[in-house]
Amino acid sequence: MNLDAIHASILDHRHKGIPGGTEPFRLDAIGAKGWNVLRADMNFPIAVLKDSALAHNGAWMRDFLKRSGAVIAPHGKTTMAPQLFSRQLADGAWAITLATPQQLQVARDFGVSRIVLANQLVGRKAMDWVLAELKRDPGFDFYCLVDSLDNVAALAEATRAADIGRPLQVFLEGGSKGGRTGVRDVATGMAIARAVKSHVPYLALRGIEGFEGLFAGTRAEIETQVRAFLDLLVTLARTCEAEDLFAPGDVILTAGGSAFYDMVMAAFRHAGLARASMILIRSGCYLSQDSARYRRAFSEIVERTPDAAQGGGLRTAIEVWAQVQSRPEPGKVLLTMGARDTQSDTMPLPETWFRPRMDAPAAIPPGHVCTGMNDQHTHMTVPESSPLQVGDLVSFGVSHPCLTFDKWHVLYVVDDAYTVTSAIRTFF
């Protein structure tokens, strides 16, 4: 990947976190500033990524996959940060997964050479652009999903007209009743798979895809639904193989968001295909992890698959820091962070606090709970004995990192002493 344009991009005080009056500077020069979060050298709120946790999580996933016999195409929509894509590819990621034409265009601009579009490729402009990229760059390895005869026909015709010299590679997507995209039954799936085969040499069926992270209910109910869904994907794969519908090459079996990838790997390992196959998971949140939703999901992964505990598991890398700006009532604190800075569908979790002359951040005492958010304010109920004063710093854990990353054009990478060492640009 070529990240020169990001490194050379200019930061100034129009970016969140940058102090007023700072002269414009290159992004890759931020480490030379010596700014430290705990010294309040920057404006608040600040979204930070802890470099040691990013490195740990990348190494943990690489080792876990090696033991599990799978590969990963992390979902880039989580961060939309090419610098993090590059880091994931350097850690051994097989590809980057994306969801929209805009995301594809960003990834290609910075040199991602293998992309899984975990969506149907629809719309003439989107099709034309992808096919033009495939024709322009023989090294571009691209995959998209199909779940309808209409889409298969449109893709085949567009590929024929574009004359790209190779087939467009597709995965048959399985879905669930009431869910998102994907075929709901084997009969429909097989009709679509046969249609793909009928459009050789313009289309190539390379595997079976699904996303298992949409079910609701108790934990037991969700896991039962996930297993049934994975059974559908395996049945589709076996039936396509029996009819010789897959194109040459390994059959790719892909699912696995950030909550059930252990179950996905277990199901696909026992698919029983005669042909060589590749298990591809697509977790997007493992690199940053979080403090709520995916922390709980990972604890469940460890319960189901104790091997996941090796190497210490995943660590939370993403935090948002804010200042106490008002304590208008004994039991209420307002902070300089709001729905414009982090997720608001669930409340952020206060984790540590800091005041100058403290040796290090201290754990937030029990009873401190975020109860509401406005655009630029977070309401926190606190015990009357709370130590928090106006000006104190508070770190917050987030849930579902996507919904924090997309609030920031720039996030700041910090070392374990909270000195800013680099910066990450996003492209939402």
C-alpha positions in Angstrom: 0.0 0.0 0.0 1.1 3.6 -0.6 0.2 5.8 2.3 2.3 8.8 1.3 -0.7 11.0 0.6 -2.0 10.3 4.2 1.4 11.0 5.8 1.6 14.3 3.9 -1.9 15.4 4.7 -2.1 18.6 6.7 -3.5 18.8 10.2 -4.4 22.1 11.9 -6.7 23.4 14.7 -9.8 22.7 12.6 -9.3 19.0 13.5 -10.8 17.8 16.7 -8.2 17.6 19.4 -5.7 20.0 17.9 -5.0 23.1 20.1 -6.0 26.5 18.8 -3.2 28.5 17.2 -1.3 25.4 16.1 0.4 26.1 12.8 -0.5 23.6 10.1 1.7 20.5 10.0 2.1 17.2 8.2 0.2 14.3 9.8 3.4 12.2 10.0 5.0 15.0 12.1 2.6 14.8 15.0 4.9 12.6 17.1 7.5 15.3 17.1 5.0 17.6 19.0 5.5 15.7 22.2 1.8 16.1 23.1 0.5 14.1 26.0 -3.2 13.5 26.8 -2.7 13.4 30.5 -0.9 16.8 30.5 -4.0 18.1 28.6 -1.7 19.3 25.8 -4.7 19.0 23.4 -8.3 20.0 23.3 -10.9 17.6 24.5 -12.6 15.3 23.6 -9.8 13.2 22.1 -10.2 9.7 20.5 -7.1 7.6 21.0 -5.8 4.3 20.0 -3.3 2.6 22.3 -0.4 1.4 20.1 0.6 -1.5 22.4 -3.0 -2.9 22.3 -3.1 -2.6 18.5 0.1 -4.5 18.2 -1.0 -7.1 20.7 -4.4 -7.7 19.0 -2.8 -8.0 15.6 -0.3 -10.6 16.9 -3.1 -12.4 18.8 -5.3 -12.8 15.7 -2.4 -13.9 13.5 -1.5 -16.7 16.0 -5.1 -17.7 16.6 -5.7 -18.1 12.9 -2.6 -20.1 12.4 -3.7 -22.5 15.0 -7.2 -22.6 13.6 -6.3 -23.1 9.9 -8.2 -20.1 8.7 -7.4 -16.7 7.2 -8.9 -13.2 7.7 -10.2 -10.4 5.5 -11.0 -7.9 8.2 -14.0 -5.7 7.5 -12.6 -2.3 6.7 -15.8 -0.5 7.3 -15.1 -0.6 11.0 -12.2 1.9 10.8 -12.1 3.1 7.2 -8.5 3.8 7.9 -6.0 2.8 5.2 -3.2 3.0 7.7 -4.9 0.3 9.8 -5.6 -1.7 6.6 -1.9 -1.7 5.9 -1.2 -2.8 9.4 -3.7 -5.7 9.1 -2.2 -6.8 5.8 1.3 -6.7 7.3 0.0 -8.9 10.1 -1.0 -11.5 7.4 -4.6 -10.6 6.4 -5.6 -12.3 3.1 -7.7 -9.4 1.9 -9.7 -6.4 3.1 -13.5 -6.6 3.3 -15.6 -3.6 2.4 -19.3 -2.9 1.9 -19.9 0.1 -0.4 -18.6 1.5 -3.7 -17.1 4.5 -1.8 -15.2 2.2 0.5 -13.9 0.2 -2.5 -12.7 3.4 -4.1 -10.8 4.5 -0.9 -9.1 1.1 -0.6 -8.1 1.1 -4.2 -6.7 4.6 -4.0 -4.3 3.5 -1.4 -3.3 0.3 -3.1 -5.3 -2.6 -1.5 -4.9 -5.3 -4.1 -7.4 -8.0 -2.8 -10.9 -6.9 -1.8 -14.0 -8.8 -0.7 -17.2 -6.7 -1.3 -19.4 -8.3 1.4 -22.4 -7.0 -0.5 -24.1 -7.3 -3.9 -22.5 -5.2 -6.6 -25.4 -3.2 -8.1 -25.8 0.0 -10.0 -24.3 0.7 -13.4 -21.7 3.2 -12.1 -20.4 0.9 -9.4 -20.2 -2.1 -11.8 -18.5 -0.1 -14.5 -15.9 1.3 -12.0 -15.1 -2.2 -10.6 -14.8 -3.8 -14.0 -12.6 -0.9 -15.2 -10.3 -1.5 -12.2 -10.1 -5.2 -13.0 -9.2 -4.5 -16.6 -6.7 -1.8 -15.7 -4.9 -3.8 -13.0 -4.4 -7.5 -13.6 -3.2 -7.8 -10.0 -6.5 -6.7 -8.6 -8.3 -9.7 -7.0 -11.9 -8.9 -6.4 -15.0 -10.8 -5.0 -18.6 -9.8 -4.6 -21.8 -11.5 -3.5 -24.9 -12.7 -5.5 -28.3 -13.7 -4.2 -30.6 -13.1 -7.2 -31.0 -14.2 -10.8 -31.4 -10.6 -11.8 -28.1 -9.5 -10.3 -26.3 -12.5 -11.8 -27.6 -11.6 -15.3 -26.7 -7.9 -14.8 -23.2 -8.8 -13.7 -22.6 -11.2 -16.5 -23.8 -8.7 -19.1 -21.7 -5.9 -17.7 -18.6 -8.2 -17.5 -19.1 -9.3 -21.1 -19.4 -5.8 -22.3 -16.4 -4.6 -20.4 -14.2 -7.3 -21.9 -11.9 -7.5 -18.9 -10.2 -10.7 -20.0 -11.2 -12.8 -16.9 -14.3 -13.7 -15.0 -15.9 -11.6 -12.2 -15.5 -13.7 -9.1 -18.6 -14.1 -6.9 -19.8 -15.8 -3.7 -23.3 -17.2 -3.4 -24.7 -15.5 -0.3 -26.8 -17.4 2.2 -29.2 -15.4 4.4 -31.9 -15.9 7.0 -35.6 -15.3 7.2 -36.3 -11.7 8.2 -32.6 -10.9 8.0 -30.6 -9.0 5.4 -29.5 -10.1 2.0 -28.8 -13.7 1.0 -30.9 -16.6 -0.2 -33.2 -18.1 2.4 -33.2 -21.7 1.2 -31.1 -24.3 -0.7 -33.4 -24.5 -3.7 -33.2 -20.7 -4.4 -29.4 -20.8 -3.8 -28.9 -23.6 -6.2 -30.9 -21.9 -9.0 -28.6 -18.9 -8.6 -25.4 -21.0 -8.5 -26.4 -22.7 -11.7 -27.1 -19.4 -13.3 -23.6 -18.2 -12.4 -22.2 -21.4 -14.0 -24.2 -20.8 -17.1 -22.5 -17.4 -17.5 -18.9 -18.8 -17.7 -16.5 -17.3 -18.8 -17.9 -14.0 -17.5 -18.7 -15.1 -14.0 -16.9 -17.6 -11.7 -18.5 -19.0 -8.5 -15.6 -19.1 -6.0 -17.4 -19.9 -2.8 -20.2 -19.5 -0.3 -20.7 -16.5 2.0 -22.9 -15.4 4.9 -23.1 -13.1 7.9 -24.2 -14.7 11.1 -24.2 -11.7 13.4 -27.8 -10.6 13.1 -29.8 -13.0 15.3 -31.6 -11.9 18.5 -32.6 -13.7 21.7 -30.9 -15.3 24.6 -27.3 -16.4 24.2 -28.5 -20.0 23.8 -31.1 -19.0 21.3 -28.7 -17.0 19.2 -26.0 -19.7 19.2 -28.7 -22.2 18.0 -29.7 -19.9 15.2 -26.1 -19.3 14.2 -25.5 -23.1 14.0 -28.6 -23.5 11.8 -27.4 -20.7 9.6 -24.0 -22.2 9.2 -25.6 -25.5 8.3 -27.3 -23.7 5.4 -24.0 -22.4 4.2 -22.4 -25.8 4.4 -25.3 -27.5 2.6 -25.0 -24.9 -0.2 -21.3 -25.6 -0.5 -21.7 -29.3 -0.6 -24.5 -29.2 -3.1 -22.6 -26.8 -5.4 -19.6 -29.1 -5.2 -21.8 -32.1 -6.0 -23.0 -30.3 -9.2 -19.5 -29.1 -10.1 -20.6 -25.4 -10.0 -17.5 -24.0 -8.4 -14.8 -22.4 -10.6 -11.2 -23.7 -10.4 -9.2 -22.9 -7.3 -9.9 -23.4 -3.6 -13.5 -23.2 -2.6 -13.8 -20.2 -0.3 -16.1 -20.5 2.7 -16.6 -17.2 4.3 -18.5 -15.8 7.3 -17.5 -14.7 10.7 -18.0 -11.2 12.0 -16.6 -10.1 15.3 -18.8 -12.2 17.6 -19.0 -15.8 16.3 -15.9 -16.5 14.2 -14.9 -19.5 16.4 -18.3 -21.1 15.5 -17.8 -20.3 11.9 -14.4 -21.9 11.8 -15.6 -25.0 13.6 -18.6 -25.4 11.1 -16.5 -24.9 8.0 -13.7 -27.2 9.2 -16.3 -30.0 9.2 -17.9 -29.1 5.8 -16.5 -32.3 4.3 -15.8 -30.9 0.9 -13.7 -33.1 -1.4 -12.1 -30.1 -3.0 -9.5 -28.0 -1.3 -11.2 -25.2 0.6 -10.2 -22.0 2.5 -11.9 -20.7 5.6 -12.2 -16.9 5.5 -13.4 -14.9 8.5 -14.1 -11.2 8.4 -13.9 -9.7 11.9 -13.5 -5.9 11.7 -13.5 -5.1 15.4 -10.7 -7.4 16.7 -7.9 -4.8 16.1 -9.4 -2.0 18.3 -11.7 -4.3 20.3 -14.0 -2.3 22.6 -15.2 -2.1 26.2 -18.7 -3.5 26.0 -20.3 -5.4 23.1 -17.2 -7.1 21.7 -15.5 -7.5 25.0 -18.6 -9.6 26.1 -18.6 -11.4 22.7 -14.9 -12.3 23.1 -15.5 -13.7 26.6 -18.2 -15.9 25.1 -15.7 -17.0 22.3 -13.3 -18.1 25.1 -16.0 -20.0 26.9 -16.9 -21.9 23.6 -13.3 -22.1 22.4 -10.8 -22.1 25.3 -7.9 -22.0 22.9 -8.8 -18.3 22.2 -7.5 -17.5 25.7 -4.0 -18.2 24.5 -1.8 -15.2 24.3 -3.9 -13.2 26.7 -6.9 -12.6 24.4 -7.9 -9.3 22.9 -7.2 -5.9 24.6 -9.2 -2.7 24.3 -7.3 -0.2 22.1 -9.8 2.5 21.6 -10.7 5.2 24.2 -12.3 8.6 24.2 -11.1 11.1 26.7 -13.1 14.1 27.9 -13.0 16.7 30.6 -15.4 17.4 33.4 -16.9 20.8 32.5 -19.6 21.1 35.0 -20.9 19.6 38.3 -24.1 21.5 38.7 -25.6 19.1 41.2 -23.9 16.9 43.8 -24.9 13.8 41.9 -24.4 15.0 38.4 -21.4 15.6 36.1 -21.4 17.0 32.6 -18.4 16.1 30.3 -17.0 17.6 27.1 -18.1 14.7 24.9 -21.3 13.9 23.1 -23.1 12.0 20.4 -20.9 13.8 17.8 -17.8 12.0 19.3 -18.9 8.5 20.1 -21.8 6.0 19.9 -25.0 7.2 21.4 -27.2 4.0 20.9 -25.6 2.7 24.0 -23.9 4.8 26.7 -20.1 5.0 26.9 -18.5 3.5 29.9 -16.4 5.7 32.3 -13.3 3.7 33.0 -10.5 5.9 34.4 -9.9 9.5 35.6 -6.9 11.7 36.0 -5.9 15.0 37.6 -2.6 16.7 37.3 0.0 15.5 39.8 -1.6 12.0 40.0 0.9 9.3 39.2 -1.3 7.6 36.7 -5.0 7.4 35.7 -7.1 5.8 38.5 -10.1 3.5 38.0 -13.5 5.3 38.1 -15.2 4.4 41.4 -18.5 2.4 41.4 -21.6 4.4 40.8 -20.5 6.6 37.9 -22.9 5.9 35.1 -23.5 7.8 31.8 -27.3 8.4 31.6 -27.7 10.5 28.4 -25.9 12.3 25.6 -26.5 15.5 23.7 -24.5 16.5 20.6 -21.6 17.8 22.7 -22.4 16.8 26.3 -22.5 13.6 28.2 -24.6 13.4 31.4 -23.1 11.2 34.1 -24.8 10.3 37.4 -22.2 10.1 40.2 -22.2 9.4 43.9 -22.1 12.6 46.0 -18.7 11.4 47.2 -17.3 11.3 43.7 -13.8 12.7 43.5 -14.4 14.3 40.1 -13.9 18.1 39.8 -14.2 20.5 36.9 -11.2 20.1 34.7 -10.5 16.5 35.6 -10.0 14.0 32.7 -12.1 10.9 32.2 -11.5 8.1 29.8 -14.4 6.2 28.3 -14.7 2.8 26.8 -17.0 2.5 23.7 -19.2 -0.2 22.3 -19.2 -1.2 18.7 -16.1 0.7 17.5 -17.5 1.5 14.1 -19.8 4.1 15.7 -16.8 5.9 17.2 -14.4 5.7 14.3 -16.9 7.3 12.0 -17.1 10.4 14.2 -13.4 11.3 13.8 -11.4 12.4 10.7 -8.3 11.8 12.8 -7.6 9.5 15.8 -4.5 9.8 17.8 -2.2 6.9 18.5 -0.6 7.0 22.0 2.0 5.0 23.9 1.3 3.6 27.3 2.1 6.9 28.9 -0.5 8.6 26.7 2.1 10.5 24.6 0.8 11.0 21.1 3.1 9.1 18.7 1.2 9.2 15.4 -2.2 9.8 13.9 -4.7 7.8 11.9 -6.9 9.3 9.2 -10.3 7.9 8.4 -12.3 8.1 5.2 -16.0 7.8 6.1 
